[in-house]
């Protein structure tokens, strides 16, 4: 179908633009979004700089494109909130200070983070300056938006079964948190915002701040391990879970064994 071909070509064009603007010439940096993933995958990507061959099919590319579109729309709405409220000024006669009447939250979106000592770069989704209690010393809240299908959403927020945290999601957010804390001087909360692509429900999941130290330790260990060469296969770290090999873009190069 011609529409499918044109749309796929357009999505590939957008992806190439994104890669050129964000990563071209910086291939030796680890990607923050890779936190918690297979150590061998990170090695192929940022140390050997191998070109991936197991690329997503057209349907998977459209699914990822939908997630990107939702991300962009949510982030645009936050900037819209900033813009429409920035001129709503209320004068406090007692202190003679000017306080935004409605702008109790100021949003920053798609900010670059760099952790030179860990050789990690990335882009956070949302940082909110929460001025509910104070405009001079706002709470700093970090958010990452994740789009998932109905099955994943229900299993994540089911009331009838215990749900383990998404390690990669937690570690990715905490990696951003390391840089955000350094930039703003403190970090008061981290949350994942899950968007159900099937019915547009949204729900948040709080990430404990102790994941900041876990993320630092993870990247420190990655650097130490990669300094010795390509990591050996070790289920739990290379790969973190055996099913991930089937979806890895470096599968042909890696040639993983069958894990039992």
C-alpha positions as YAML, in Angstrom:
chain: A
units: angstrom
residues:
- id: 1
  name: UNK
  ca: [0.00, 0.00, 0.00]
- id: 2
  name: UNK
  ca: [1.46, 3.33, -1.08]
- id: 3
  name: UNK
  ca: [0.40, 5.12, 2.12]
- id: 4
  name: UNK
  ca: [2.30, 2.60, 4.22]
- id: 5
  name: UNK
  ca: [5.43, 2.98, 2.10]
- id: 6
  name: UNK
  ca: [5.33, 6.77, 2.20]
- id: 7
  name: UNK
  ca: [4.68, 6.84, 5.95]
- id: 8
  name: UNK
  ca: [7.52, 4.40, 6.64]
- id: 9
  name: UNK
  ca: [9.89, 6.47, 4.50]
- id: 10
  name: UNK
  ca: [8.88, 9.58, 6.43]
- id: 11
  name: UNK
  ca: [9.44, 7.90, 9.81]
- id: 12
  name: UNK
  ca: [12.88, 6.71, 8.70]
- id: 13
  name: UNK
  ca: [13.66, 10.27, 7.58]
- id: 14
  name: UNK
  ca: [12.68, 11.64, 11.00]
- id: 15
  name: UNK
  ca: [14.79, 8.99, 12.72]
- id: 16
  name: UNK
  ca: [17.82, 9.84, 10.60]
- id: 17
  name: UNK
  ca: [17.38, 13.53, 11.41]
- id: 18
  name: UNK
  ca: [17.19, 12.71, 15.11]
- id: 19
  name: UNK
  ca: [20.34, 10.58, 14.96]
- id: 20
  name: UNK
  ca: [22.29, 13.28, 13.10]
- id: 21
  name: UNK
  ca: [21.25, 16.10, 15.44]
- id: 22
  name: UNK
  ca: [21.72, 14.21, 18.70]
- id: 23
  name: UNK
  ca: [24.33, 11.52, 18.23]
- id: 24
  name: UNK
  ca: [26.44, 12.09, 15.13]
- id: 25
  name: UNK
  ca: [30.03, 12.75, 16.18]
- id: 26
  name: UNK
  ca: [29.27, 11.63, 19.73]
- id: 27
  name: UNK
  ca: [29.11, 7.88, 19.13]
- id: 28
  name: UNK
  ca: [31.64, 7.12, 21.88]
- id: 29
  name: UNK
  ca: [29.24, 8.29, 24.59]
- id: 30
  name: UNK
  ca: [26.91, 5.80, 26.27]
- id: 31
  name: UNK
  ca: [23.21, 6.57, 25.84]
- id: 32
  name: UNK
  ca: [21.35, 7.22, 29.08]
- id: 33
  name: UNK
  ca: [18.38, 5.33, 27.61]
- id: 34
  name: UNK
  ca: [20.54, 2.19, 27.65]
- id: 35
  name: UNK
  ca: [20.75, 2.14, 31.45]
- id: 36
  name: UNK
  ca: [20.02, -1.31, 32.83]
- id: 37
  name: UNK
  ca: [20.40, -3.02, 29.46]
- id: 38
  name: UNK
  ca: [22.81, -5.69, 28.28]
- id: 39
  name: UNK
  ca: [26.47, -4.78, 28.78]
- id: 40
  name: UNK
  ca: [27.46, -6.38, 25.45]
- id: 41
  name: UNK
  ca: [24.86, -4.31, 23.61]
- id: 42
  name: UNK
  ca: [26.30, -1.11, 25.09]
- id: 43
  name: UNK
  ca: [29.81, -2.25, 24.15]
- id: 44
  name: UNK
  ca: [28.86, -2.86, 20.51]
- id: 45
  name: UNK
  ca: [27.05, 0.47, 20.37]
- id: 46
  name: UNK
  ca: [29.48, 2.86, 22.05]
- id: 47
  name: UNK
  ca: [32.87, 1.13, 22.17]
- id: 48
  name: UNK
  ca: [33.08, -0.88, 18.94]
- id: 49
  name: UNK
  ca: [30.52, 1.42, 17.27]
- id: 50
  name: UNK
  ca: [29.07, -1.46, 15.27]
- id: 51
  name: UNK
  ca: [26.33, -0.61, 12.79]
- id: 52
  name: UNK
  ca: [23.15, -2.44, 13.88]
- id: 53
  name: UNK
  ca: [21.71, -4.92, 11.39]
- id: 54
  name: UNK
  ca: [18.65, -6.31, 13.19]
- id: 55
  name: UNK
  ca: [16.47, -3.26, 12.67]
- id: 56
  name: UNK
  ca: [12.76, -2.97, 13.60]
- id: 57
  name: UNK
  ca: [10.28, -4.00, 10.92]
- id: 58
  name: UNK
  ca: [7.82, -1.51, 9.42]
- id: 59
  name: UNK
  ca: [5.08, -2.20, 11.94]
- id: 60
  name: UNK
  ca: [7.44, -1.81, 14.91]
- id: 61
  name: UNK
  ca: [8.73, 1.43, 13.38]
- id: 62
  name: UNK
  ca: [5.17, 2.79, 13.25]
- id: 63
  name: UNK
  ca: [4.56, 1.76, 16.86]
- id: 64
  name: UNK
  ca: [7.69, 3.64, 17.94]
- id: 65
  name: UNK
  ca: [6.64, 6.59, 15.79]
- id: 66
  name: UNK
  ca: [3.32, 6.69, 17.62]
- id: 67
  name: UNK
  ca: [5.16, 6.78, 20.93]
- id: 68
  name: UNK
  ca: [7.30, 9.68, 19.71]
- id: 69
  name: UNK
  ca: [4.21, 11.58, 18.56]
- id: 70
  name: UNK
  ca: [2.58, 11.18, 21.97]
- id: 71
  name: UNK
  ca: [5.80, 12.33, 23.67]
- id: 72
  name: UNK
  ca: [5.95, 15.42, 21.49]
- id: 73
  name: UNK
  ca: [2.31, 16.29, 22.10]
- id: 74
  name: UNK
  ca: [2.61, 15.98, 25.87]
- id: 75
  name: UNK
  ca: [5.78, 18.07, 25.93]
- id: 76
  name: UNK
  ca: [4.17, 20.70, 23.68]
- id: 77
  name: UNK
  ca: [1.23, 20.90, 26.09]
- id: 78
  name: UNK
  ca: [3.60, 21.66, 28.98]
- id: 79
  name: UNK
  ca: [5.30, 24.44, 27.04]
- id: 80
  name: UNK
  ca: [1.84, 25.75, 26.14]
- id: 81
  name: UNK
  ca: [1.04, 25.81, 29.86]
- id: 82
  name: UNK
  ca: [4.20, 27.83, 30.50]
- id: 83
  name: UNK
  ca: [3.42, 30.34, 27.76]
- id: 84
  name: UNK
  ca: [-0.24, 31.03, 28.52]
- id: 85
  name: UNK
  ca: [0.41, 31.50, 32.22]
- id: 86
  name: UNK
  ca: [3.68, 33.43, 32.33]
- id: 87
  name: UNK
  ca: [1.94, 36.84, 32.11]
- id: 88
  name: UNK
  ca: [-0.68, 36.13, 34.78]
- id: 89
  name: UNK
  ca: [0.96, 38.20, 37.52]
- id: 90
  name: UNK
  ca: [-0.49, 38.70, 40.96]
- id: 91
  name: UNK
  ca: [0.95, 41.38, 43.24]
- id: 92
  name: UNK
  ca: [1.55, 40.44, 46.86]
- id: 93
  name: UNK
  ca: [1.07, 43.76, 48.67]
- id: 94
  name: UNK
  ca: [2.74, 42.57, 51.86]
- id: 95
  name: UNK
  ca: [6.10, 41.59, 50.40]
- id: 96
  name: UNK
  ca: [5.85, 43.69, 47.22]
- id: 97
  name: UNK
  ca: [7.01, 40.66, 45.30]
- id: 98
  name: UNK
  ca: [5.50, 39.46, 42.07]
- id: 99
  name: UNK
  ca: [4.19, 35.93, 42.06]
- id: 100
  name: UNK
  ca: [2.69, 34.17, 39.09]
- id: 101
  name: UNK
  ca: [-0.96, 33.65, 39.94]
- id: 102
  name: UNK
  ca: [-1.32, 30.41, 38.04]
- id: 103
  name: UNK
  ca: [2.24, 29.53, 37.10]
- id: 104
  name: UNK
  ca: [2.90, 27.32, 40.10]
- id: 105
  name: UNK
  ca: [4.72, 24.86, 37.87]
- id: 106
  name: UNK
  ca: [7.40, 25.70, 35.34]
- id: 107
  name: UNK
  ca: [8.33, 22.95, 32.89]
- id: 108
  name: UNK
  ca: [11.56, 22.18, 31.08]
- id: 109
  name: UNK
  ca: [11.39, 19.59, 28.29]
- id: 110
  name: UNK
  ca: [13.89, 17.58, 26.25]
- id: 111
  name: UNK
  ca: [16.92, 18.82, 28.15]
- id: 112
  name: UNK
  ca: [20.33, 17.36, 27.38]
- id: 113
  name: UNK
  ca: [22.21, 15.70, 30.22]
- id: 114
  name: UNK
  ca: [25.94, 14.96, 30.24]
- id: 115
  name: UNK
  ca: [27.81, 12.91, 32.84]
- id: 116
  name: UNK
  ca: [31.49, 13.22, 31.78]
- id: 117
  name: UNK
  ca: [32.89, 11.03, 34.55]
- id: 118
  name: UNK
  ca: [30.60, 8.18, 33.43]
- id: 119
  name: UNK
  ca: [30.79, 8.96, 29.69]
- id: 120
  name: UNK
  ca: [26.98, 9.14, 29.48]
- id: 121
  name: UNK
  ca: [24.75, 11.49, 27.48]
- id: 122
  name: UNK
  ca: [21.01, 11.67, 27.07]
- id: 123
  name: UNK
  ca: [17.88, 13.80, 27.02]
- id: 124
  name: UNK
  ca: [15.34, 13.90, 29.83]
- id: 125
  name: UNK
  ca: [11.65, 14.28, 29.03]
- id: 126
  name: UNK
  ca: [10.40, 16.70, 31.68]
- id: 127
  name: UNK
  ca: [11.73, 18.62, 34.68]
- id: 128
  name: UNK
  ca: [9.16, 20.54, 36.69]
- id: 129
  name: UNK
  ca: [9.96, 23.39, 39.04]
- id: 130
  name: UNK
  ca: [7.15, 23.02, 41.56]
- id: 131
  name: UNK
  ca: [6.57, 26.43, 43.14]
- id: 132
  name: UNK
  ca: [3.53, 25.38, 45.18]
- id: 133
  name: UNK
  ca: [5.26, 26.16, 48.48]
- id: 134
  name: UNK
  ca: [7.99, 28.57, 47.36]
- id: 135
  name: UNK
  ca: [8.91, 30.50, 44.23]
- id: 136
  name: UNK
  ca: [12.46, 31.06, 45.46]
- id: 137
  name: UNK
  ca: [13.27, 27.43, 46.27]
- id: 138
  name: UNK
  ca: [10.95, 25.24, 44.19]
- id: 139
  name: UNK
  ca: [10.77, 21.48, 44.38]
- id: 140
  name: UNK
  ca: [12.58, 19.85, 41.45]
- id: 141
  name: UNK
  ca: [10.60, 16.95, 40.00]
- id: 142
  name: UNK
  ca: [11.80, 14.73, 37.17]
- id: 143
  name: UNK
  ca: [9.48, 12.81, 34.83]
- id: 144
  name: UNK
  ca: [9.90, 10.37, 31.98]
- id: 145
  name: UNK
  ca: [7.00, 9.51, 29.67]
- id: 146
  name: UNK
  ca: [6.59, 5.90, 28.54]
- id: 147
  name: UNK
  ca: [4.02, 4.68, 26.01]
- id: 148
  name: UNK
  ca: [2.91, 1.07, 26.41]
- id: 149
  name: UNK
  ca: [0.13, -1.17, 25.15]
- id: 150
  name: UNK
  ca: [-2.92, -2.29, 27.09]
- id: 151
  name: UNK
  ca: [-1.45, -5.62, 28.19]
- id: 152
  name: UNK
  ca: [1.68, -3.99, 29.61]
- id: 153
  name: UNK
  ca: [-0.37, -1.23, 31.24]
- id: 154
  name: UNK
  ca: [-2.76, -3.65, 32.94]
- id: 155
  name: UNK
  ca: [0.02, -5.92, 34.16]
- id: 156
  name: UNK
  ca: [1.96, -2.93, 35.50]
- id: 157
  name: UNK
  ca: [-0.95, -1.45, 37.43]
- id: 158
  name: UNK
  ca: [-2.87, -4.61, 38.28]
- id: 159
  name: UNK
  ca: [-4.36, -4.70, 41.77]
- id: 160
  name: UNK
  ca: [-4.39, -8.48, 41.87]
- id: 161
  name: UNK
  ca: [-0.73, -9.28, 41.21]
- id: 162
  name: UNK
  ca: [2.62, -8.05, 42.45]
- id: 163
  name: UNK
  ca: [4.46, -6.06, 39.80]
- id: 164
  name: UNK
  ca: [8.22, -5.82, 39.75]
- id: 165
  name: UNK
  ca: [9.59, -2.42, 38.72]
- id: 166
  name: UNK
  ca: [10.82, -1.95, 35.15]
- id: 167
  name: UNK
  ca: [14.55, -1.95, 35.88]
- id: 168
  name: UNK
  ca: [15.52, -0.24, 32.65]
- id: 169
  name: UNK
  ca: [12.89, 2.48, 33.11]
- id: 170
  name: UNK
  ca: [13.96, 3.10, 36.70]
- id: 171
  name: UNK
  ca: [17.67, 3.16, 35.87]
- id: 172
  name: UNK
  ca: [17.16, 5.40, 32.83]
- id: 173
  name: UNK
  ca: [15.21, 7.95, 34.85]
- id: 174
  name: UNK
  ca: [17.76, 7.83, 37.66]
- id: 175
  name: UNK
  ca: [20.57, 8.43, 35.15]
- id: 176
  name: UNK
  ca: [18.83, 11.63, 34.08]
- id: 177
  name: UNK
  ca: [18.34, 12.36, 37.76]
- id: 178
  name: UNK
  ca: [22.08, 12.37, 38.44]
- id: 179
  name: UNK
  ca: [22.56, 15.25, 36.01]
- id: 180
  name: UNK
  ca: [19.36, 17.08, 36.98]
- id: 181
  name: UNK
  ca: [20.35, 17.01, 40.65]
- id: 182
  name: UNK
  ca: [23.75, 18.44, 39.77]
- id: 183
  name: UNK
  ca: [22.24, 21.19, 37.61]
- id: 184
  name: UNK
  ca: [19.52, 22.34, 40.02]
- id: 185
  name: UNK
  ca: [21.34, 21.59, 43.27]
- id: 186
  name: UNK
  ca: [18.76, 19.10, 44.48]
- id: 187
  name: UNK
  ca: [16.16, 16.61, 43.24]
- id: 188
  name: UNK
  ca: [12.97, 16.00, 45.18]
- id: 189
  name: UNK
  ca: [11.16, 13.31, 43.22]
- id: 190
  name: UNK
  ca: [11.28, 11.08, 40.15]
- id: 191
  name: UNK
  ca: [8.22, 9.66, 38.41]
- id: 192
  name: UNK
  ca: [7.45, 7.59, 35.34]
- id: 193
  name: UNK
  ca: [4.34, 8.63, 33.41]
- id: 194
  name: UNK
  ca: [2.81, 5.67, 31.57]
- id: 195
  name: UNK
  ca: [0.50, 6.36, 28.63]
- id: 196
  name: UNK
  ca: [-1.72, 3.51, 27.42]
- id: 197
  name: UNK
  ca: [-1.65, 3.68, 23.62]
- id: 198
  name: UNK
  ca: [-4.83, 1.59, 23.33]
- id: 199
  name: UNK
  ca: [-7.22, 3.70, 25.40]
- id: 200
  name: UNK
  ca: [-5.17, 6.83, 26.35]
- id: 201
  name: UNK
  ca: [-5.25, 6.19, 30.10]
- id: 202
  name: UNK
  ca: [-2.34, 7.76, 31.98]
- id: 203
  name: UNK
  ca: [-0.89, 6.84, 35.34]
- id: 204
  name: UNK
  ca: [2.31, 7.66, 37.21]
- id: 205
  name: UNK
  ca: [4.73, 5.46, 39.10]
- id: 206
  name: UNK
  ca: [7.10, 6.92, 41.67]
- id: 207
  name: UNK
  ca: [10.77, 5.94, 41.50]
- id: 208
  name: UNK
  ca: [12.68, 5.95, 44.81]
- id: 209
  name: UNK
  ca: [15.55, 8.42, 44.98]
- id: 210
  name: UNK
  ca: [17.93, 5.68, 46.08]
- id: 211
  name: UNK
  ca: [18.00, 4.65, 42.42]
- id: 212
  name: UNK
  ca: [20.35, 7.59, 41.87]
- id: 213
  name: UNK
  ca: [23.15, 5.69, 43.58]
- id: 214
  name: UNK
  ca: [22.15, 2.47, 41.80]
- id: 215
  name: UNK
  ca: [22.36, 4.21, 38.41]
- id: 216
  name: UNK
  ca: [25.76, 5.68, 39.24]
- id: 217
  name: UNK
  ca: [27.05, 2.27, 40.30]
- id: 218
  name: UNK
  ca: [25.65, 0.67, 37.14]
- id: 219
  name: UNK
  ca: [27.45, 3.08, 34.80]
- id: 220
  name: UNK
  ca: [30.64, 2.98, 36.88]
- id: 221
  name: UNK
  ca: [30.68, -0.82, 36.55]
- id: 222
  name: UNK
  ca: [29.95, -0.61, 32.81]
- id: 223
  name: UNK
  ca: [32.99, 1.62, 32.33]
- id: 224
  name: UNK
  ca: [35.16, -0.70, 34.43]
- id: 225
  name: UNK
  ca: [33.97, -3.79, 32.58]
- id: 226
  name: UNK
  ca: [34.35, -2.31, 29.09]
- id: 227
  name: UNK
  ca: [37.90, -1.15, 29.85]
- id: 228
  name: UNK
  ca: [38.79, -4.86, 29.92]
- id: 229
  name: UNK
  ca: [37.22, -5.61, 26.53]
- id: 230
  name: UNK
  ca: [34.03, -7.24, 25.28]
- id: 231
  name: UNK
  ca: [32.06, -8.69, 28.23]
- id: 232
  name: UNK
  ca: [31.48, -12.43, 28.29]
- id: 233
  name: UNK
  ca: [27.97, -13.84, 28.15]
- id: 234
  name: UNK
  ca: [26.47, -13.78, 31.61]
- id: 235
  name: UNK
  ca: [22.71, -13.99, 32.05]
- id: 236
  name: UNK
  ca: [21.74, -11.12, 34.32]
- id: 237
  name: UNK
  ca: [24.16, -8.58, 32.83]
- id: 238
  name: UNK
  ca: [24.93, -9.79, 29.28]
- id: 239
  name: UNK
  ca: [22.04, -10.09, 28.58]
- id: 240
  name: UNK
  ca: [19.95, -8.88, 31.51]
- id: 241
  name: UNK
  ca: [17.08, -11.16, 30.41]
- id: 242
  name: UNK
  ca: [17.31, -13.98, 27.88]
- id: 243
  name: UNK
  ca: [14.29, -12.90, 25.80]
- id: 244
  name: UNK
  ca: [15.96, -9.57, 24.99]
- id: 245
  name: UNK
  ca: [18.44, -11.18, 22.58]
- id: 246
  name: UNK
  ca: [15.64, -11.88, 20.11]
- id: 247
  name: UNK
  ca: [14.90, -8.15, 19.82]
- id: 248
  name: UNK
  ca: [18.46, -6.83, 19.95]
- id: 249
  name: UNK
  ca: [19.67, -4.78, 16.98]
- id: 250
  name: UNK
  ca: [23.15, -6.35, 17.37]
- id: 251
  name: UNK
  ca: [22.00, -9.97, 17.44]
- id: 252
  name: UNK
  ca: [23.75, -10.96, 14.19]
- id: 253
  name: UNK
  ca: [27.06, -9.55, 15.36]
- id: 254
  name: UNK
  ca: [26.75, -10.84, 18.93]
- id: 255
  name: UNK
  ca: [25.63, -14.42, 18.08]
- id: 256
  name: UNK
  ca: [24.21, -15.15, 21.55]
- id: 257
  name: UNK
  ca: [23.85, -18.72, 22.79]
- id: 258
  name: UNK
  ca: [20.51, -20.23, 23.73]
- id: 259
  name: UNK
  ca: [19.99, -19.45, 27.40]
- id: 260
  name: UNK
  ca: [18.09, -22.02, 29.45]
...
